[in-house]
Amino acid sequence: MTCNIAAFLPAMALERPDAVALVVPSGRDQSGKRTYTTCTYAQLDARSDRIAHGLLAYGLRRGSRAVLMVTPGESFFALTFGLFKAGIAPVLVDPGLGIAQLDQCIAEAEPDAFIGVTKAHLARAVLGWGRHSVQHLVSVDAMLGWGGATLAEIEALGANAGPMLAATAPDDLAAVLFTSGSTGPAKGAEYLHRHFVAQVEFIRDLYGITPGEIDLPTFPLFALFDPALGMTTVIPEMDFTRPARVDPTMLAELISDWGVTNVFGSPALLATVAAHGVPNGVYWPTVRRVLSAGAPVPWQVLEAMHQLLPPDAQVFTPYGATESLPVASIGSREVLAETRALTETGHGVCVGRPPTGVQVRVIAVDDRPLPTWDGVRELPPGEVGELCVFGPSTTQAYFGRPKATRLAKVARGEQLWHRMGDVGYFDAQGRLWYCGRKGHRVELPDRTLHTAPVEEIFNTHPSLRRSALVGVRKAGQTVPVVCLELHRDAKVRGKALVAELTEHAAEHGQTRGIVTFLEHPGFPVDIRHNAKIGREKLAVWAQEKLGWR
């Protein structure tokens, strides 16, 4: 049985050949109006066919792996679908990981080829990325003396060869997608072709996306679903590794010019958009939905975004991970009307309900591997435990990391469940609540504290931008400490703030007994999400600051 995620593209090219698949800003005309280059479905399909044939003629083979470091644009899409069509697995690593993790990720993936822009090839040459495995080099730009072929030469090799679609099976490797690395070492999740197909179906059905919609994705990986969904992709001009620095005016201009109906952005990006849009009266009249993933979206941002959107639109926050997405989803209306108040009183963050076909269980927290379900203890609604998931899009392994795979997967009959590494619980209505990362829990002699329930209580204080719970050792015992990042214009600081927070802590069961607070100049965070706090670094800082032993 042939199953290839790229099959959606020729199907769309046949059904809607002249429909615009990609829109790329190209500058401005003499009047200052933006200009664009466009690519139809037929053109994208034909170009990806040429690339697929060309890569195979160049020496790659079905089953090869190729690191892909290309700026989002037409070539990025054509290359990705060309690789899928040839049965070659792209290895996608976020450049925002940093040099050390990039080197490690590329080495683990053992790629046969390296495909990138000039900047990526310069880094590869200087830092030795893939030096032990890479045999084929392809540059989207002109080569600068290190051998290999340009993308134009690859396309010339595949010219006039006709359609191409490898007869891949559902369980054939489609891609290696590395996790964000914000909560531990980045790991390469093995995506099979059936995982991608399932994700497309989930996203389409969960959010009612229809062919002909216009998408503005500010996260490149999500943009790859657009051709499969029949959407036109409008590619923004931005640094995708630093979404919080996006230009909101540019986004509004693209939305106006193309009648964008769907926007995908991280919580950090939405915070920037909302902070600019509300005081400036920005309005996105054509947008039907906004999708945001990677971290919880603060209710203040959700509330502000509603002022930019039409009355019937809302922000959806799918919950999941690189290894399994989506796991659950919730809309901003339900958050603002119901769950926000519970979050502020220590219930955690509601992430909604699992979609049909996705199973989620809450199991007793255990840091050891759980090879089979026989060693699992399922917990009832209302009790906090580790979240475990299985569905058609749940990946089965990490590439080249058998130990990490054993720690994250549980065999249940013929099913392989994924341990999310997150803790949470189900409420009586069947909604899933996120309480933090399992590794960030603070275990005390009489109870266990989880980050989200504790922090959201303190985050209601108007002086706080955010807080972070860590455990610090004192005389052989673990003591809960809350680190504080204040707003620049915070009116309450120092001892007065500590007194107010201590009094507030005593009012809630989750925070009762917490009396140690430390002001921090600016939390270490993952720049791509700007919400995933480097708690391990904060714990070390707090230990040194307090001088406890």
C-alpha positions, -999 to +999 in steps of 0.1 A: +000+000+000+015+033-011+013+061+015+033+093+008+026+126+024+036+143-009+006+127-027-016+156-015+003+180-037-003+164-072-039+158-061-043+195-055-024+204-087-049+182-106-079+196-088-068+233-086-038+237-110-040+275-113-048+282-076-020+301-058-001+278-035+027+302-023+030+339-019+064+355-011+069+392-005+094+406-031+098+443-023+077+474-030+067+493-061+073+530-068+041+539-048+053+520-018+029+491-022+042+456-015+049+434-044+049+396-044+060+365-063+035+337-065+036+300-074+006+279-084-001+244-073+007+231-108+041+250-107+050+238-072+041+202-082+062+203-114+092+219-096+091+193-068+090+166-094+121+180-111+139+182-078+129+146-068+142+132-101+173+154-099+183+143-064+181+107-074+201+113-105+227+132-084+233+100-063+208+101-034+185+071-031+152+063-016+157+059+022+185+085+023+184+113+049+191+149+040+196+178+064+175+207+051+185+242+062+167+265+038+150+298+045+112+295+042+101+303+007+093+286-026+126+266-026+119+254+009+085+240-001+097+226-034+127+209-018+106+194+010+080+179-013+107+169-037+124+149-009+091+133+001+084+124-035+118+108-039+114+088-007+143+108+009+137+119+045+144+155+053+161+162+086+147+194+100+166+210+129+156+245+143+185+269+138+175+285+171+189+255+190+224+270+190+257+257+176+264+229+202+229+213+198+229+217+161+262+198+158+249+171+181+215+168+162+231+166+128+257+140+140+229+118+155+208+120+123+237+106+102+225+124+070+237+114+036+231+149+022+232+185+033+209+209+015+211+245+026+216+282+019+251+297+017+251+307+054+242+271+064+270+257+042+295+281+056+286+270+091+288+233+080+322+238+065+336+257+095+320+236+122+322+202+105+285+194+106+279+160+092+315+154+084+313+117+091+283+109+070+274+136+044+284+126+009+262+149-012+260+187-010+233+209-025+232+247-022+201+267-029+225+296-038+258+295-058+284+271-044+315+288-030+342+264-037+333+234-015+320+212-042+285+198-046+257+210-068+234+240-069+196+236-067+194+249-103+217+220-114+196+195-095+165+207-112+183+205-146+191+169-139+154+162-134+141+182-162+114+166-185+113+134-164+076+138-156+057+131-124+074+114-095+060+098-063+079+070-045+058+041-036+065+045+001+046+024+027+028+038+057+056+028+080+084+042+059+104+070+074+092+104+060+113+128+081+133+133+112+119+163+132+140+175+161+123+186+193+127+222+205+154+213+230+138+237+255+131+210+281+162+188+276+184+177+248+168+180+213+158+146+200+149+136+165+114+122+163+109+097+135+080+107+114+065+080+093+044+089+062+013+077+080+020+102+109+020+132+085-012+120+068-029+116+101-018+151+112-032+167+081-066+150+087-066+160+123-059+196+116-084+198+088-112+182+108-105+198+141-105+234+128-128+231+098-101+241+073-113+241+037-094+243+004-091+278-008-083+293+025-053+317+029-028+309+057-002+332+073+021+307+091+049+322+113+063+287+120+078+270+090+070+234+099+033+242+102+034+258+068+042+224+052+007+212+059-008+240+038-005+224+003-020+192+017-049+212+031-054+231-001-045+264+015-025+293+000+006+300+021+016+337+025+052+336+038+060+366+061+093+385+062+106+377+097+133+359+117+115+326+124+139+318+152+128+350+171+090+353+168+087+378+196+105+403+174+080+401+145+068+433+129+030+434+136+026+461+108+040+437+083+016+409+094-014+433+091-003+443+057-001+407+044-035+399+059-050+429+042-034+423+008-043+386+006-074+382+028-057+358+051-082+335+069-058+315+092-028+326+112-004+303+130+019+319+156+036+312+189+024+327+222+054+351+221+044+363+186+008+368+196+019+388+227+038+412+204+009+415+180-016+422+208+006+447+225+009+467+192-026+460+178-048+470+207-036+506+212-033+512+175-067+499+166-054+471+143-082+449+129-078+416+110-112+415+093-108+383+072-091+360+098-114+332+109-090+315+134-056+319+150-037+288+160-010+290+187+011+262+200+044+256+219+033+270+253+001+282+270-012+315+258-018+339+287-055+349+290-045+386+287-031+379+253-062+359+243-085+387+255-064+413+235-064+392+204-102+392+204-101+429+199-082+424+166-105+396+153-140+395+139-167+385+164-170+349+151-132+342+152-112+329+181-077+317+191-073+279+193-044+265+213-036+229+203-017+210+229+009+184+220+045+178+212+067+171+183+063+134+191+025+136+191+003+164+178-025+172+185-032+157+219-060+182+229-073+216+218-093+244+234-107+277+220-102+312+236-139+316+243-140+287+267-107+298+283-120+334+289-155+324+300-147+293+322-112+280+327-092+312+333-108+318+367-098+282+377-063+286+364-058+317+386-068+297+417-044+269+412-061+244+390-034+244+362-039+254+326-068+238+307-057+225+273-091+212+262-103+178+250-086+152+229-098+150+193-117+118+182-091+091+176-066+103+202-064+084+236-049+101+266-044+085+300-030+100+333-006+076+349+013+076+382+045+097+380+076+075+376+110+085+363+120+050+353+113+034+319+080+016+317+085-011+290+049-024+291+015-012+304+017-039+331+039-015+350+015+014+347-009+026+373-037+047+358-051+076+379-087+087+382-101+121+372-089+149+394-056+133+403-023+147+389+000+123+370+020+120+339+002+124+306+004+094+282-010+095+246-016+072+217-031+081+183-025+079+146+000+108+147+020+095+177+056+088+167+072+055+178+109+063+183+137+089+184+163+085+157+196+072+171+185+075+207+174+041+219+177+050+256+155+081+251+130+059+232+128+034+260+122+062+285+094+078+265+075+048+251+052+022+267+040-009+249+003-016+253-005-046+233+003-037+197+001+000+205+032+021+215+021+050+238+041+082+242+049+096+277+046+133+273+069+142+301+041+166+312+019+162+343-018+170+345-052+156+351-087+152+336-116+171+352-152+158+356-161+173+322-134+153+303-111+183+299-074+179+302-054+203+325-017+209+322+003+213+354+039+215+342+068+193+332+073+161+352+110+170+357+102+204+371+081+191+400+092+200+435+089+172+460+084+181+496+080+157+526+043+162+528+033+170+491+045+175+456+043+210+440+038+214+402+048+245+383+017+256+365-008+256+394+016+274+417+029+300+393-005+310+379-016+319+414+013+343+418+010+356+382-022+373+391-002+399+410-001+431+388+037+436+394+046+402+380+054+395+343+058+358+353+070+335+381+089+303+382+088+276+409+121+258+417+134+235+444+164+246+464+183+225+489+187+238+525+202+217+552+195+185+533+158+194+526+141+207+495+126+241+499+102+257+474+114+290+460+095+312+436+116+334+412+100+366+401+103+385+368+087+419+372+071+443+348+094+473+340+068+496+355+060+474+385+047+495+414+054+470+442+089+456+446+113+443+473+100+435+508+066+450+501+061+426+471+073+396+491+049+404+519+019+406+495+029+374+478+034+356+511-001+367+522-016+356+488+002+322+490-015+315+524-049+318+507-045+288+484-038+251+492-013+248+463+009+277+476+004+276+513+037+275+531+057+292+503+076+321+518+108+325+498+107+348+467+136+361+446+135+389+421+153+380+389+163+405+362+151+384+333+144+347+331+164+324+307+139+313+281+137+295+248+137+324+223+114+306+199+085+303+224+097+330+250+076+311+275+095+279+282+116+290+311+150+276+318+141+264+353+173+243+357+194+274+353+170+294+376+174+267+403+212+269+402+209+307+403+185+306+433+208+282+451+238+305+447+217+336+455+205+322+488+238+306+497+221+276+512+238+242+515 
